[in-house]
């Protein structure tokens, strides 16, 4: 893994990004419904590949008026970030200063998973990352760099991740007046996971290296070949394709190259005379298809599509369907890398560079330290083992104090203590209450199919039990948590009473540190916030 990181660091210039911060006084903001913050970090947005050629005046629901339409933009992303840096334009939050408000601002609405929404006035050059950071600050969320803006097109049943550097106004300009299109704000832990674990996203049987590299390359350099403009891995395999103007699907052998997506009209032949061109990605985006079997009669629900940025009807979709989630993820990830290339890697490392360069620590889980106040002087606990034992002891002490306080009679009765233990988990962010198996799978899939994603919920089949829904190897598994009554005391067990826990909080904390009978440790819980 370190070899891959060293290789990637070698092709990136760390000083190529400009960053600014503007301090605004409280009460001057134009964000509707929010109390104005005293500090909002601003960042220079990454330009789109065509930013030097095209200047666009945006108006929601209308086509853009462009200059320079005859110029041909290369689908190959610029592999040299230092050349992009000189073209960066500082982002200024005109929407937050009434004195600078101009016609360049626009009111947009952003939705959450529960369909709550918030309107916010933004400048015309705002990026997806800027909007995510704004909502993270307003909702007091932990900024773990997984918050993402999604484009959801309801009438087509498709959605995609809006990349952090993308201009939100350019996305809005492609929406029709009568179409039901929305921006969603939610987590996506798998957004850049392929940089950390490329082998999980690109199976050997689907990847081959172009002849320019004179053979296979080391797997640690797989992502580098995507980012290099002179080489590119070739993705190939069978996919189901929906025939135009028909309801039937047919299986073809597809090949993805830097020049575009092709299918073979003769078996698995890759000869040029047998390859038929499908699409390139200079003016197209790749979307995930929702409810593909129900909506389009697809063979599986692992469908995706390629849509032109100028198209807004179902006829503009090129529908494809994979046999499993890993195959679909491989194709979608490869298409994102081919379209954006180095810009994705800049998006991935930019937050980490900011943390290293900034003298102020960000408000995140990494900024919390363990303290010991037992002596005459307080001290920072630097030993991780000691810090963990103190945290566990503090948690147990908190539970004992809670039971003691709520019982109102010194030490709580056994039955009362059991009732309190049953209720402790209700306020936890990882507990989602009455949620069906299908809904749990949908939420985990939306927030990223990476190892350790989990949800705790009430069991639908047995009201007295709970279910842990956990993602491992891009598959979601469900484990039943059974309550155990021992002489009036209630315990919880996930392994047939081999390991007991007094409440679900203790159970989750244990499996965050130990795999036990699970295929992997609990790592990320699916978060749901109300805007």
C-alpha positions as CSV (number, residue, x, y, z in Angstrom):
1,X,0.0,0.0,0.0
2,X,2.9,2.4,0.8
3,X,4.4,1.7,-2.6
4,X,1.2,2.8,-4.3
5,X,1.0,6.0,-2.1
6,X,4.6,6.9,-2.9
7,X,4.0,6.4,-6.6
8,X,0.9,8.6,-6.5
9,X,2.7,11.3,-4.5
10,X,5.4,11.3,-7.1
11,X,3.1,12.4,-9.9
12,X,1.4,15.2,-7.9
13,X,2.8,18.6,-7.0
14,X,1.7,19.4,-3.5
15,X,2.0,23.1,-3.8
16,X,-0.3,23.5,-6.8
17,X,-3.5,24.4,-5.0
18,X,-4.4,27.9,-3.7
19,X,-6.6,28.1,-0.6
20,X,-8.2,31.1,1.1
21,X,-10.3,31.7,4.1
22,X,-12.6,34.6,4.6
23,X,-14.1,35.7,8.0
24,X,-17.6,37.0,8.0
25,X,-19.4,38.6,10.9
26,X,-22.4,36.9,12.4
27,X,-25.8,38.0,11.1
28,X,-24.6,39.0,7.6
29,X,-25.3,35.7,5.8
30,X,-27.7,35.2,3.0
31,X,-28.2,31.4,3.6
32,X,-31.9,31.0,4.3
33,X,-32.8,29.3,7.5
34,X,-29.2,29.2,8.9
35,X,-27.6,31.2,11.7
36,X,-24.6,32.9,10.1
37,X,-21.2,31.4,11.1
38,X,-18.3,33.5,12.2
39,X,-15.8,31.5,10.1
40,X,-16.3,29.8,6.8
41,X,-13.3,28.3,5.0
42,X,-13.2,29.0,1.3
43,X,-11.2,27.2,-1.3
44,X,-10.2,27.9,-4.9
45,X,-12.3,25.5,-7.0
46,X,-10.7,23.2,-9.4
47,X,-11.7,24.2,-13.0
48,X,-13.3,21.8,-15.4
49,X,-11.3,20.6,-18.4
50,X,-13.0,23.0,-20.7
51,X,-12.8,26.0,-18.3
52,X,-10.3,27.8,-20.5
53,X,-12.4,27.5,-23.6
54,X,-16.0,28.0,-22.6
55,X,-17.6,30.7,-20.5
56,X,-21.1,29.8,-19.6
57,X,-24.0,32.0,-18.4
58,X,-26.2,29.7,-16.4
59,X,-29.9,29.9,-15.8
60,X,-31.7,26.9,-14.2
61,X,-33.8,25.0,-16.7
62,X,-32.4,26.7,-19.8
63,X,-29.6,25.8,-22.1
64,X,-26.3,27.6,-21.7
65,X,-25.1,30.3,-24.1
66,X,-21.5,29.3,-25.0
67,X,-18.7,30.8,-26.9
68,X,-16.1,28.7,-28.6
69,X,-18.4,25.7,-29.3
70,X,-16.4,24.8,-32.3
71,X,-13.3,24.1,-30.3
72,X,-12.8,20.4,-29.6
73,X,-12.0,19.5,-26.0
74,X,-9.8,16.6,-25.3
75,X,-11.2,13.7,-23.2
76,X,-7.7,13.2,-21.8
77,X,-7.4,14.9,-18.4
78,X,-4.4,17.1,-17.7
79,X,-1.9,14.9,-15.8
80,X,0.1,18.0,-14.6
81,X,-1.7,19.8,-11.8
82,X,0.9,22.5,-11.7
83,X,-0.3,23.7,-15.1
84,X,-3.8,23.9,-13.7
85,X,-2.9,25.9,-10.6
86,X,-2.1,29.0,-12.6
87,X,-5.6,29.1,-14.0
88,X,-7.4,28.8,-10.6
89,X,-9.8,31.6,-9.8
90,X,-10.4,32.4,-6.1
91,X,-13.9,31.5,-4.9
92,X,-15.7,34.4,-3.3
93,X,-18.8,33.8,-1.3
94,X,-20.9,36.7,-2.6
95,X,-24.0,35.1,-1.1
96,X,-22.7,35.6,2.4
97,X,-22.1,39.4,2.0
98,X,-25.1,41.5,1.3
99,X,-22.9,44.4,0.2
100,X,-21.4,42.3,-2.6
101,X,-24.5,40.5,-3.7
102,X,-25.0,40.6,-7.5
103,X,-26.8,38.9,-10.3
104,X,-24.1,36.2,-10.3
105,X,-25.7,34.4,-7.4
106,X,-28.5,31.9,-7.6
107,X,-30.8,30.2,-5.1
108,X,-30.6,26.4,-5.1
109,X,-32.3,23.7,-3.0
110,X,-30.4,20.8,-1.5
111,X,-32.2,17.7,-0.1
112,X,-31.3,15.1,2.5
113,X,-32.2,11.4,2.5
114,X,-35.4,12.0,4.4
115,X,-36.4,14.6,1.8
116,X,-35.9,17.5,4.1
117,X,-34.4,20.4,2.1
118,X,-32.7,23.7,2.6
119,X,-32.4,26.6,0.2
120,X,-29.1,28.4,-0.1
121,X,-27.9,31.3,-2.2
122,X,-24.6,30.6,-3.9
123,X,-22.2,32.3,-6.4
124,X,-22.1,31.1,-9.9
125,X,-18.6,29.6,-9.6
126,X,-19.3,27.4,-6.5
127,X,-18.2,23.8,-6.6
128,X,-19.7,20.7,-5.0
129,X,-17.0,20.6,-2.3
130,X,-17.8,24.2,-1.3
131,X,-21.5,23.4,-0.9
132,X,-20.7,20.2,1.2
133,X,-18.4,22.2,3.5
134,X,-21.1,24.8,3.9
135,X,-23.7,22.3,5.0
136,X,-21.1,20.5,7.2
137,X,-20.6,23.7,9.1
138,X,-24.2,24.6,9.3
139,X,-25.3,21.2,10.6
140,X,-22.3,20.8,12.9
141,X,-21.2,17.5,11.3
142,X,-17.8,15.9,11.6
143,X,-16.0,16.7,8.3
144,X,-14.4,13.3,7.5
145,X,-14.3,14.2,3.8
146,X,-17.0,11.7,2.9
147,X,-19.8,14.2,2.5
148,X,-20.9,14.3,-1.1
149,X,-23.3,16.1,-3.4
150,X,-25.4,13.9,-5.7
151,X,-27.3,14.6,-8.8
152,X,-30.7,12.8,-8.7
153,X,-32.9,12.7,-11.8
154,X,-36.2,11.3,-10.7
155,X,-38.0,11.0,-14.0
156,X,-35.2,8.9,-15.4
157,X,-34.5,7.0,-12.1
158,X,-30.8,7.7,-12.2
159,X,-28.2,9.4,-10.0
160,X,-24.5,10.1,-9.8
161,X,-21.8,11.6,-7.6
162,X,-21.0,15.2,-8.5
163,X,-17.2,15.3,-8.2
164,X,-15.8,17.8,-5.7
165,X,-14.3,20.0,-8.3
166,X,-17.4,20.2,-10.5
167,X,-19.3,23.5,-11.0
168,X,-22.7,23.0,-9.5
169,X,-24.2,25.6,-11.9
170,X,-23.0,23.7,-14.9
171,X,-24.9,20.6,-13.5
172,X,-28.0,22.7,-13.0
173,X,-27.8,24.2,-16.5
174,X,-28.4,20.7,-18.0
175,X,-31.7,20.2,-16.3
176,X,-34.9,20.8,-18.2
177,X,-37.7,23.1,-16.9
178,X,-40.2,20.4,-16.4
179,X,-37.9,17.7,-15.1
180,X,-37.8,16.5,-11.5
181,X,-34.1,16.9,-10.7
182,X,-32.6,17.3,-7.2
183,X,-29.3,17.8,-5.4
184,X,-28.8,15.4,-2.5
185,X,-26.4,15.9,0.4
186,X,-25.2,12.7,2.0
187,X,-22.2,10.5,2.8
188,X,-20.3,8.4,0.3
189,X,-17.4,6.6,1.9
190,X,-16.5,4.8,-1.3
191,X,-16.0,8.0,-3.3
192,X,-12.2,7.8,-3.3
193,X,-11.7,4.3,-1.8
194,X,-10.2,3.0,-5.1
195,X,-7.1,5.1,-4.4
196,X,-6.6,3.2,-1.1
197,X,-7.6,-0.3,-2.3
198,X,-7.4,-0.4,-6.1
199,X,-7.4,-4.2,-6.2
200,X,-10.9,-4.3,-4.5
201,X,-12.2,-2.2,-7.4
202,X,-10.4,-3.6,-10.4
203,X,-10.4,-7.5,-10.5
204,X,-7.6,-9.1,-12.5
205,X,-9.9,-10.7,-15.0
206,X,-11.4,-7.3,-16.0
207,X,-8.2,-5.3,-16.4
208,X,-5.4,-5.5,-19.0
209,X,-2.7,-2.9,-19.7
210,X,-2.3,-1.4,-23.1
211,X,0.5,-2.4,-25.4
212,X,2.3,0.9,-24.8
213,X,3.5,-0.3,-21.5
214,X,5.0,-3.4,-23.1
215,X,3.1,-5.9,-20.8
216,X,1.6,-5.9,-17.4
217,X,2.5,-3.4,-14.7
218,X,2.7,-3.8,-11.0
219,X,-0.7,-3.6,-9.2
220,X,0.6,-0.9,-7.0
221,X,0.9,1.3,-10.2
222,X,-2.6,0.5,-11.5
223,X,-4.1,3.9,-10.5
224,X,-1.0,5.7,-11.9
225,X,-1.6,4.2,-15.3
226,X,-5.2,5.6,-15.2
227,X,-3.8,9.1,-14.4
228,X,-1.0,9.0,-17.0
229,X,-2.1,10.5,-20.3
230,X,0.1,8.1,-22.4
231,X,-1.1,4.8,-20.9
232,X,-4.4,3.5,-19.7
233,X,-5.6,0.1,-18.5
234,X,-8.2,-1.5,-20.6
235,X,-11.4,-2.6,-18.9
236,X,-13.2,-5.5,-20.6
237,X,-16.0,-8.0,-19.9
238,X,-19.6,-8.9,-20.6
239,X,-22.5,-6.6,-20.0
240,X,-26.2,-6.6,-20.8
241,X,-27.2,-3.8,-23.0
242,X,-30.7,-2.6,-23.6
243,X,-31.5,-2.4,-27.3
244,X,-32.8,1.0,-28.6
245,X,-36.6,1.4,-28.8
246,X,-37.0,-2.2,-27.4
247,X,-37.6,-3.8,-24.1
248,X,-35.2,-6.6,-24.6
249,X,-31.6,-6.8,-23.3
250,X,-28.7,-8.5,-25.0
251,X,-25.4,-9.6,-23.7
252,X,-22.2,-8.2,-25.5
253,X,-18.5,-8.1,-24.8
254,X,-17.6,-4.5,-23.9
255,X,-14.2,-2.8,-24.0
256,X,-13.4,0.5,-22.3
257,X,-10.4,2.5,-23.6
258,X,-9.2,6.0,-23.3
259,X,-10.8,6.8,-26.6
260,X,-14.2,5.6,-25.4
261,X,-16.6,2.6,-24.8
262,X,-17.0,-0.1,-27.4
263,X,-18.8,-3.4,-27.8
264,X,-17.8,-6.3,-30.0
265,X,-20.2,-7.6,-32.6
266,X,-18.3,-10.9,-32.9
267,X,-17.9,-12.7,-29.6
268,X,-14.9,-11.4,-27.6
269,X,-12.9,-10.1,-30.6
270,X,-11.1,-6.9,-30.0
271,X,-10.2,-6.3,-33.7
272,X,-11.0,-2.8,-34.8
273,X,-13.4,-4.0,-37.5
274,X,-15.5,-5.8,-34.8
275,X,-15.6,-3.0,-32.2
276,X,-18.6,-0.7,-32.4
277,X,-18.3,2.7,-30.7
278,X,-20.8,3.5,-27.9
279,X,-19.7,6.7,-26.2
280,X,-16.9,8.8,-25.1
281,X,-16.9,10.8,-21.8
282,X,-15.8,14.2,-22.9
283,X,-19.5,15.3,-23.0
284,X,-21.1,12.4,-21.1
285,X,-21.5,11.2,-17.5
286,X,-22.0,7.8,-16.0
287,X,-25.0,7.3,-13.7
288,X,-26.3,4.5,-11.4
289,X,-29.7,3.3,-12.4
290,X,-32.2,2.9,-9.5
291,X,-34.7,0.0,-9.5
292,X,-33.5,-1.2,-12.9
293,X,-35.4,-4.5,-12.9
294,X,-38.7,-2.7,-12.1
295,X,-38.2,0.3,-14.3
296,X,-36.4,-1.1,-17.4
297,X,-36.9,-4.9,-17.1
298,X,-33.1,-5.4,-16.6
299,X,-31.7,-8.8,-15.9
300,X,-30.3,-7.6,-12.5
301,X,-30.5,-4.5,-10.4
302,X,-26.8,-3.7,-11.0
303,X,-27.5,-1.4,-13.9
304,X,-25.8,1.9,-14.9
305,X,-26.0,4.2,-17.9
306,X,-24.1,6.7,-19.9
307,X,-26.0,10.0,-20.5
308,X,-25.0,12.9,-22.6
309,X,-24.7,16.2,-20.7
310,X,-27.1,17.8,-23.2
311,X,-29.7,15.0,-23.1
312,X,-32.7,15.0,-20.7
313,X,-35.0,12.2,-22.0
314,X,-34.9,8.4,-21.6
315,X,-34.0,8.0,-25.2
316,X,-30.6,9.7,-24.5
317,X,-29.7,6.9,-22.0
318,X,-27.3,4.1,-23.0
319,X,-28.4,1.5,-20.5
320,X,-26.0,-1.3,-19.4
321,X,-26.3,-3.9,-16.7
322,X,-23.7,-6.0,-14.8
323,X,-24.2,-9.4,-13.2
324,X,-22.9,-8.3,-9.8
325,X,-22.1,-5.2,-7.7
326,X,-18.3,-5.6,-8.1
327,X,-18.5,-5.6,-11.9
328,X,-20.7,-2.5,-11.9
329,X,-18.4,-0.7,-9.5
330,X,-15.4,-1.5,-11.6
331,X,-17.0,-0.1,-14.8
332,X,-18.3,3.1,-13.1
333,X,-15.0,3.8,-11.3
334,X,-13.0,3.3,-14.5
335,X,-15.2,5.7,-16.4
336,X,-14.8,8.3,-13.7
337,X,-11.0,8.0,-13.8
338,X,-11.0,8.2,-17.6
339,X,-13.2,11.3,-17.6
340,X,-11.5,13.3,-14.8
341,X,-8.1,11.6,-14.3
342,X,-5.8,13.7,-12.2
343,X,-8.6,15.9,-10.9
344,X,-10.0,13.0,-8.9
345,X,-6.6,12.4,-7.3
346,X,-6.4,16.1,-6.4
347,X,-9.8,15.9,-4.9
348,X,-8.6,12.9,-2.9
349,X,-5.5,14.4,-1.4
350,X,-6.5,18.0,-1.1
351,X,-8.2,17.7,2.4
352,X,-5.2,15.8,3.7
353,X,-2.8,18.4,2.4
354,X,-4.9,21.1,4.0
355,X,-4.7,19.4,7.4
356,X,-0.9,19.1,7.1
357,X,-0.4,22.7,5.9
358,X,-2.8,24.4,8.3
359,X,-1.5,25.3,11.8
360,X,-5.1,25.0,13.1
361,X,-6.5,21.5,13.6
362,X,-9.8,20.9,11.9
363,X,-12.9,19.9,13.9
364,X,-12.8,16.2,13.3
365,X,-12.3,12.9,15.1
366,X,-8.6,13.4,14.8
367,X,-8.7,16.6,16.9
368,X,-10.0,14.9,20.0
369,X,-7.4,13.9,22.6
370,X,-7.7,11.8,25.8
371,X,-7.1,13.8,29.0
372,X,-6.4,12.7,32.6
373,X,-7.8,15.0,35.3
374,X,-7.3,12.6,38.2
375,X,-4.1,14.3,39.5
376,X,-3.3,17.8,40.6
377,X,-2.5,18.7,37.0
378,X,-4.2,17.6,33.9
379,X,-2.2,15.7,31.2
380,X,-2.7,14.5,27.7
381,X,-2.8,10.6,27.5
382,X,-0.4,9.8,24.6
383,X,-0.4,6.0,25.1
384,X,-3.1,4.6,22.8
385,X,-3.7,1.5,25.1
386,X,-4.1,3.7,28.2
387,X,-6.4,6.1,26.3
388,X,-8.6,3.2,25.2
389,X,-8.8,1.7,28.7
390,X,-9.7,5.1,30.1
391,X,-12.4,5.5,27.4
392,X,-13.9,2.1,28.2
393,X,-13.9,2.9,32.0
394,X,-15.5,6.3,31.4
395,X,-18.2,4.6,29.3
396,X,-19.0,2.1,32.0
397,X,-19.0,4.8,34.6
398,X,-21.4,6.9,32.6
399,X,-23.8,4.0,32.3
400,X,-23.7,3.4,36.0
401,X,-24.3,7.0,36.8
402,X,-27.2,7.2,34.2
403,X,-28.9,4.2,35.8
404,X,-28.4,5.6,39.3
405,X,-29.8,9.0,38.3
406,X,-32.8,7.8,36.4
407,X,-33.8,5.2,38.9
408,X,-34.2,7.8,41.7
409,X,-33.6,5.2,44.4
410,X,-29.9,4.8,44.9
411,X,-29.0,1.6,43.0
412,X,-31.5,0.7,40.3
413,X,-33.6,-2.5,40.4
414,X,-32.7,-5.3,38.1
415,X,-35.8,-4.8,35.9
416,X,-35.3,-1.0,35.8
417,X,-31.7,-1.4,34.9
418,X,-32.7,-3.7,32.0
419,X,-35.2,-1.2,30.8
420,X,-32.6,1.5,30.8
421,X,-30.1,-0.7,29.0
422,X,-32.8,-1.3,26.3
423,X,-33.3,2.4,25.8
424,X,-29.6,3.5,25.7
425,X,-29.1,2.8,22.0
426,X,-32.1,4.8,20.8
427,X,-30.2,8.0,20.6
428,X,-27.1,6.6,18.8
429,X,-26.5,7.6,15.2
430,X,-25.9,4.1,14.1
431,X,-29.4,2.9,15.3
432,X,-32.1,3.3,12.6
433,X,-35.1,1.9,14.4
434,X,-37.7,0.1,12.3
435,X,-36.0,-0.4,9.0
436,X,-36.6,-3.1,6.5
437,X,-33.9,-5.3,5.1
438,X,-34.3,-3.7,1.7
439,X,-34.2,-0.2,3.0
440,X,-31.1,-1.0,5.1
441,X,-29.3,-2.4,2.0
442,X,-30.3,0.7,0.0
443,X,-28.9,3.1,2.6
444,X,-25.6,1.2,2.9
445,X,-25.3,1.0,-0.9
446,X,-25.9,4.8,-1.2
447,X,-23.3,5.7,1.4
448,X,-20.6,3.4,0.0
449,X,-20.1,-0.4,-0.2
450,X,-16.8,-0.6,1.7
451,X,-15.8,-3.0,4.4
452,X,-17.1,-2.1,7.8
453,X,-20.2,0.0,6.8
454,X,-23.0,-0.9,9.2
455,X,-26.5,-0.2,10.5
456,X,-28.3,-1.5,13.6
457,X,-32.0,-1.8,13.4
458,X,-35.1,-3.5,14.8
459,X,-35.8,-6.9,13.5
460,X,-38.9,-7.1,11.3
461,X,-39.4,-10.8,11.7
462,X,-38.9,-10.9,15.5
463,X,-39.8,-7.7,17.3
464,X,-37.8,-8.6,20.4
465,X,-34.5,-8.9,18.5
466,X,-32.2,-6.6,16.6
467,X,-30.2,-6.9,13.4
468,X,-26.7,-5.8,12.4
469,X,-26.5,-5.1,8.7
470,X,-22.8,-5.1,7.7
471,X,-21.0,-4.6,4.4
472,X,-18.0,-6.8,3.5
473,X,-16.5,-7.4,0.1
474,X,-19.2,-5.2,-1.5
475,X,-21.9,-7.5,-0.2
476,X,-24.3,-6.8,2.7
477,X,-24.8,-9.4,5.3
478,X,-27.3,-9.4,8.2
479,X,-26.6,-10.7,11.7
480,X,-29.3,-11.2,14.3
481,X,-28.7,-9.9,17.8
482,X,-30.6,-12.0,20.4
483,X,-31.6,-10.8,23.9
484,X,-30.6,-13.2,26.7
485,X,-32.5,-13.2,30.0
486,X,-30.3,-14.5,32.9
487,X,-32.1,-14.4,36.3
488,X,-34.0,-11.2,35.4
489,X,-31.0,-9.5,33.9
490,X,-31.0,-8.8,30.1
491,X,-28.0,-9.3,27.9
492,X,-27.4,-9.1,24.2
493,X,-25.4,-11.6,22.1
494,X,-24.5,-11.9,18.5
495,X,-22.8,-15.3,18.7
496,X,-25.3,-17.6,20.3
497,X,-24.7,-16.5,23.8
498,X,-20.9,-17.0,23.6
499,X,-20.2,-13.3,24.2
500,X,-22.7,-11.2,26.3
501,X,-23.2,-7.4,26.4
502,X,-25.2,-5.4,28.8
503,X,-26.5,-3.0,26.0
504,X,-26.1,-2.4,22.3
505,X,-23.6,0.4,22.8
506,X,-21.2,-2.0,24.5
507,X,-21.8,-4.5,21.7
508,X,-21.0,-2.0,18.9
509,X,-17.9,-0.7,20.8
510,X,-16.6,-4.3,21.2
511,X,-17.0,-5.1,17.5
512,X,-15.4,-1.8,16.4
513,X,-12.3,-3.1,18.1
514,X,-12.6,-6.9,17.6
515,X,-13.9,-8.8,14.6
516,X,-15.1,-11.7,16.6
517,X,-17.6,-13.8,14.6
518,X,-18.1,-11.0,12.0
519,X,-16.3,-11.0,8.6
520,X,-14.7,-7.6,9.5
521,X,-14.7,-4.9,12.2
522,X,-17.4,-2.3,12.4
523,X,-15.9,0.9,10.8
524,X,-18.4,3.4,9.5
525,X,-22.0,3.8,10.5
526,X,-24.5,5.1,8.0
527,X,-25.3,8.7,9.1
528,X,-28.6,10.4,8.6
529,X,-29.0,14.1,9.4
530,X,-31.9,16.6,9.0
531,X,-31.0,19.7,7.2
